[in-house]
Amino acid sequence: MSVHGEYSRALETLIVAVRALEAADREPWLQRFTEARVDRQPDLSAAARQSVEVIRDLETTQPAPRIVDLCANLLAHCQMILGSLD
């Protein structure tokens, strides 16, 4: 699968998991992750930067372990795309 495809797969898996949360405040996270889709950004790098930003913000809320694992997976893809997460 292509880099675009792997990134998109990891992002969509995370979106599904966030959607399944019962948290009342999940909608803003869903919207932000949806905005990180490749088709919503000018290019793959911009999409990856958007994902990194959302994940860093989400991590401050101490999400469920499943979400943490999926975020780590998506971050790994973002690092491959961007080269650095700084």
mmCIF file of the C-alpha atoms, coordinates in Angstrom:
data_MODEL
# 
_entry.id   MODEL 
# 
loop_
_atom_site.group_PDB 
_atom_site.id 
_atom_site.type_symbol 
_atom_site.label_atom_id 
_atom_site.label_alt_id 
_atom_site.label_comp_id 
_atom_site.label_asym_id 
_atom_site.label_entity_id 
_atom_site.label_seq_id 
_atom_site.pdbx_PDB_ins_code 
_atom_site.Cartn_x 
_atom_site.Cartn_y 
_atom_site.Cartn_z 
_atom_site.occupancy 
_atom_site.B_iso_or_equiv 
_atom_site.pdbx_formal_charge 
_atom_site.auth_seq_id 
_atom_site.auth_comp_id 
_atom_site.auth_asym_id 
_atom_site.auth_atom_id 
_atom_site.pdbx_PDB_model_num 
ATOM 1  C CA . MET A 1 1  ? 0.000   0.000  0.000  1.00 0.00 ? 1  MET A CA 1 
ATOM 2  C CA . SER A 1 2  ? 1.158   3.546  -0.664 1.00 0.00 ? 2  SER A CA 1 
ATOM 3  C CA . VAL A 1 3  ? 2.224   6.036  1.977  1.00 0.00 ? 3  VAL A CA 1 
ATOM 4  C CA . HIS A 1 4  ? -1.014  7.913  1.313  1.00 0.00 ? 4  HIS A CA 1 
ATOM 5  C CA . GLY A 1 5  ? -2.994  4.723  1.797  1.00 0.00 ? 5  GLY A CA 1 
ATOM 6  C CA . GLU A 1 6  ? -1.232  3.701  5.007  1.00 0.00 ? 6  GLU A CA 1 
ATOM 7  C CA . TYR A 1 7  ? -1.638  7.170  6.486  1.00 0.00 ? 7  TYR A CA 1 
ATOM 8  C CA . SER A 1 8  ? -5.314  7.225  5.531  1.00 0.00 ? 8  SER A CA 1 
ATOM 9  C CA . ARG A 1 9  ? -5.907  3.746  6.951  1.00 0.00 ? 9  ARG A CA 1 
ATOM 10 C CA . ALA A 1 10 ? -4.313  4.684  10.287 1.00 0.00 ? 10 ALA A CA 1 
ATOM 11 C CA . LEU A 1 11 ? -6.283  7.935  10.442 1.00 0.00 ? 11 LEU A CA 1 
ATOM 12 C CA . GLU A 1 12 ? -9.602  6.268  9.587  1.00 0.00 ? 12 GLU A CA 1 
ATOM 13 C CA . THR A 1 13 ? -9.033  3.581  12.236 1.00 0.00 ? 13 THR A CA 1 
ATOM 14 C CA . LEU A 1 14 ? -8.469  6.325  14.803 1.00 0.00 ? 14 LEU A CA 1 
ATOM 15 C CA . ILE A 1 15 ? -11.559 8.235  13.651 1.00 0.00 ? 15 ILE A CA 1 
ATOM 16 C CA . VAL A 1 16 ? -13.689 5.095  14.079 1.00 0.00 ? 16 VAL A CA 1 
ATOM 17 C CA . ALA A 1 17 ? -12.306 4.574  17.598 1.00 0.00 ? 17 ALA A CA 1 
ATOM 18 C CA . VAL A 1 18 ? -12.923 8.196  18.607 1.00 0.00 ? 18 VAL A CA 1 
ATOM 19 C CA . ARG A 1 19 ? -16.436 8.006  17.167 1.00 0.00 ? 19 ARG A CA 1 
ATOM 20 C CA . ALA A 1 20 ? -17.109 4.981  19.405 1.00 0.00 ? 20 ALA A CA 1 
ATOM 21 C CA . LEU A 1 21 ? -16.207 6.898  22.569 1.00 0.00 ? 21 LEU A CA 1 
ATOM 22 C CA . GLU A 1 22 ? -19.052 7.875  24.825 1.00 0.00 ? 22 GLU A CA 1 
ATOM 23 C CA . ALA A 1 23 ? -17.390 11.131 25.777 1.00 0.00 ? 23 ALA A CA 1 
ATOM 24 C CA . ALA A 1 24 ? -19.601 14.129 25.255 1.00 0.00 ? 24 ALA A CA 1 
ATOM 25 C CA . ASP A 1 25 ? -16.724 16.135 23.846 1.00 0.00 ? 25 ASP A CA 1 
ATOM 26 C CA . ARG A 1 26 ? -15.767 13.696 21.086 1.00 0.00 ? 26 ARG A CA 1 
ATOM 27 C CA . GLU A 1 27 ? -17.327 15.765 18.288 1.00 0.00 ? 27 GLU A CA 1 
ATOM 28 C CA . PRO A 1 28 ? -14.595 18.434 18.192 1.00 0.00 ? 28 PRO A CA 1 
ATOM 29 C CA . TRP A 1 29 ? -11.964 15.667 18.019 1.00 0.00 ? 29 TRP A CA 1 
ATOM 30 C CA . LEU A 1 30 ? -13.845 13.939 15.216 1.00 0.00 ? 30 LEU A CA 1 
ATOM 31 C CA . GLN A 1 31 ? -14.075 17.170 13.277 1.00 0.00 ? 31 GLN A CA 1 
ATOM 32 C CA . ARG A 1 32 ? -10.377 17.913 13.716 1.00 0.00 ? 32 ARG A CA 1 
ATOM 33 C CA . PHE A 1 33 ? -9.320  14.401 12.709 1.00 0.00 ? 33 PHE A CA 1 
ATOM 34 C CA . THR A 1 34 ? -11.665 14.535 9.732  1.00 0.00 ? 34 THR A CA 1 
ATOM 35 C CA . GLU A 1 35 ? -9.940  17.746 8.655  1.00 0.00 ? 35 GLU A CA 1 
ATOM 36 C CA . ALA A 1 36 ? -6.639  15.795 8.680  1.00 0.00 ? 36 ALA A CA 1 
ATOM 37 C CA . ARG A 1 37 ? -7.808  13.572 5.824  1.00 0.00 ? 37 ARG A CA 1 
ATOM 38 C CA . VAL A 1 38 ? -5.660  13.790 2.737  1.00 0.00 ? 38 VAL A CA 1 
ATOM 39 C CA . ASP A 1 39 ? -8.570  14.989 0.614  1.00 0.00 ? 39 ASP A CA 1 
ATOM 40 C CA . ARG A 1 40 ? -9.154  17.919 3.004  1.00 0.00 ? 40 ARG A CA 1 
ATOM 41 C CA . GLN A 1 41 ? -5.563  19.184 2.955  1.00 0.00 ? 41 GLN A CA 1 
ATOM 42 C CA . PRO A 1 42 ? -3.360  20.595 0.176  1.00 0.00 ? 42 PRO A CA 1 
ATOM 43 C CA . ASP A 1 43 ? -0.991  17.624 0.383  1.00 0.00 ? 43 ASP A CA 1 
ATOM 44 C CA . LEU A 1 44 ? 0.072   14.631 2.472  1.00 0.00 ? 44 LEU A CA 1 
ATOM 45 C CA . SER A 1 45 ? 2.547   16.653 4.550  1.00 0.00 ? 45 SER A CA 1 
ATOM 46 C CA . ALA A 1 46 ? -0.135  19.168 5.523  1.00 0.00 ? 46 ALA A CA 1 
ATOM 47 C CA . ALA A 1 47 ? -2.470  16.323 6.470  1.00 0.00 ? 47 ALA A CA 1 
ATOM 48 C CA . ALA A 1 48 ? 0.235   14.729 8.624  1.00 0.00 ? 48 ALA A CA 1 
ATOM 49 C CA . ARG A 1 49 ? 1.002   18.046 10.347 1.00 0.00 ? 49 ARG A CA 1 
ATOM 50 C CA . GLN A 1 50 ? -2.714  18.452 11.101 1.00 0.00 ? 50 GLN A CA 1 
ATOM 51 C CA . SER A 1 51 ? -2.834  14.956 12.610 1.00 0.00 ? 51 SER A CA 1 
ATOM 52 C CA . VAL A 1 52 ? 0.205   15.612 14.783 1.00 0.00 ? 52 VAL A CA 1 
ATOM 53 C CA . GLU A 1 53 ? -1.385  18.800 16.106 1.00 0.00 ? 53 GLU A CA 1 
ATOM 54 C CA . VAL A 1 54 ? -4.663  17.072 16.944 1.00 0.00 ? 54 VAL A CA 1 
ATOM 55 C CA . ILE A 1 55 ? -2.934  14.095 18.565 1.00 0.00 ? 55 ILE A CA 1 
ATOM 56 C CA . ARG A 1 56 ? -0.774  16.337 20.747 1.00 0.00 ? 56 ARG A CA 1 
ATOM 57 C CA . ASP A 1 57 ? -3.876  18.191 21.903 1.00 0.00 ? 57 ASP A CA 1 
ATOM 58 C CA . LEU A 1 58 ? -5.799  14.950 22.462 1.00 0.00 ? 58 LEU A CA 1 
ATOM 59 C CA . GLU A 1 59 ? -2.972  13.446 24.515 1.00 0.00 ? 59 GLU A CA 1 
ATOM 60 C CA . THR A 1 60 ? -3.389  16.213 27.103 1.00 0.00 ? 60 THR A CA 1 
ATOM 61 C CA . THR A 1 61 ? -6.856  14.824 27.882 1.00 0.00 ? 61 THR A CA 1 
ATOM 62 C CA . GLN A 1 62 ? -5.528  11.407 28.941 1.00 0.00 ? 62 GLN A CA 1 
ATOM 63 C CA . PRO A 1 63 ? -7.484  9.368  26.384 1.00 0.00 ? 63 PRO A CA 1 
ATOM 64 C CA . ALA A 1 64 ? -8.343  5.689  26.713 1.00 0.00 ? 64 ALA A CA 1 
ATOM 65 C CA . PRO A 1 65 ? -5.488  3.200  26.149 1.00 0.00 ? 65 PRO A CA 1 
ATOM 66 C CA . ARG A 1 66 ? -6.935  2.099  22.790 1.00 0.00 ? 66 ARG A CA 1 
ATOM 67 C CA . ILE A 1 67 ? -6.906  5.702  21.577 1.00 0.00 ? 67 ILE A CA 1 
ATOM 68 C CA . VAL A 1 68 ? -3.333  6.155  22.833 1.00 0.00 ? 68 VAL A CA 1 
ATOM 69 C CA . ASP A 1 69 ? -2.229  3.097  20.844 1.00 0.00 ? 69 ASP A CA 1 
ATOM 70 C CA . LEU A 1 70 ? -3.954  4.283  17.676 1.00 0.00 ? 70 LEU A CA 1 
ATOM 71 C CA . CYS A 1 71 ? -2.470  7.754  18.098 1.00 0.00 ? 71 CYS A CA 1 
ATOM 72 C CA . ALA A 1 72 ? 1.002   6.225  18.407 1.00 0.00 ? 72 ALA A CA 1 
ATOM 73 C CA . ASN A 1 73 ? 0.419   4.284  15.190 1.00 0.00 ? 73 ASN A CA 1 
ATOM 74 C CA . LEU A 1 74 ? -0.723  7.388  13.318 1.00 0.00 ? 74 LEU A CA 1 
ATOM 75 C CA . LEU A 1 75 ? 2.196   9.388  14.731 1.00 0.00 ? 75 LEU A CA 1 
ATOM 76 C CA . ALA A 1 76 ? 4.597   6.767  13.371 1.00 0.00 ? 76 ALA A CA 1 
ATOM 77 C CA . HIS A 1 77 ? 3.122   7.291  9.900  1.00 0.00 ? 77 HIS A CA 1 
ATOM 78 C CA . CYS A 1 78 ? 3.325   11.056 10.329 1.00 0.00 ? 78 CYS A CA 1 
ATOM 79 C CA . GLN A 1 79 ? 6.973   10.799 11.310 1.00 0.00 ? 79 GLN A CA 1 
ATOM 80 C CA . MET A 1 80 ? 7.723   8.796  8.174  1.00 0.00 ? 80 MET A CA 1 
ATOM 81 C CA . ILE A 1 81 ? 5.981   11.453 6.093  1.00 0.00 ? 81 ILE A CA 1 
ATOM 82 C CA . LEU A 1 82 ? 7.448   14.494 7.820  1.00 0.00 ? 82 LEU A CA 1 
ATOM 83 C CA . GLY A 1 83 ? 10.819  13.121 8.892  1.00 0.00 ? 83 GLY A CA 1 
ATOM 84 C CA . SER A 1 84 ? 10.516  14.852 12.262 1.00 0.00 ? 84 SER A CA 1 
ATOM 85 C CA . LEU A 1 85 ? 7.642   15.666 14.571 1.00 0.00 ? 85 LEU A CA 1 
ATOM 86 C CA . ASP A 1 86 ? 9.218   18.819 16.040 1.00 0.00 ? 86 ASP A CA 1 
# 
